[in-house]
């Protein structure tokens, strides 16, 4: 009589590297979202404030920041999707890791009457391992998208200025307006903070790809 093999859930591959990178990507992407949201909000408030001051003096002033606002909106969207993806992937990895730690271990071997043996056989891979291909594609796409928008966004903040248009019918003193983006602190943060998210999302994509290509992740169930 032979005892059928016990199926054991295999551990998530490269979990010690993947989880810290995913959590760091999540945290810094949330910071990027916060910085982008602040930049959009304060840019709109600045435009409205200048328009209100000009109207009180009987004139019209248009403080155009559409270029930086457009790139900021795209940057915030990319960072939001990256944060959401990192959250889902890290939670799935944590759950599968806990399940592995608390899963029953197989007995080494047992002989009863001369011909009984218990053995262990790998079971079906957990969700976080089974979806490594999707995770690799998602993280890589969002990382490339973030990089593609970070470059022009940083260049705009560092080199460009707002376009100011004044319409008036009589001489007057308008409030002094600084048009350089770099002179505004909330825009300087926009040109620096999102890069830290990229620093961790790039290696997270690479490690996820390595885990996907690992021979131990081939589901034979």
Secondary structure by P-SEA (a helix, b strand, c coil): ccccbbbbbbcccccccaaaaaaaaaaaaaaaaaaaaaaaaaaaaaaaaaaaaaaaacccccccaaaaaaaaaaaaaaaaaaaaaaaaaaaaaaaaaaaaaacbbbbcccccccbbbbbcccccccccccaaaaaaaaaaaaaaaaaaaaaaaaaaaacbbbbbbbbbcbbbbcccccccccccaaaaaaacaaaaaaacaaaaaaaaaaaaacccccccc
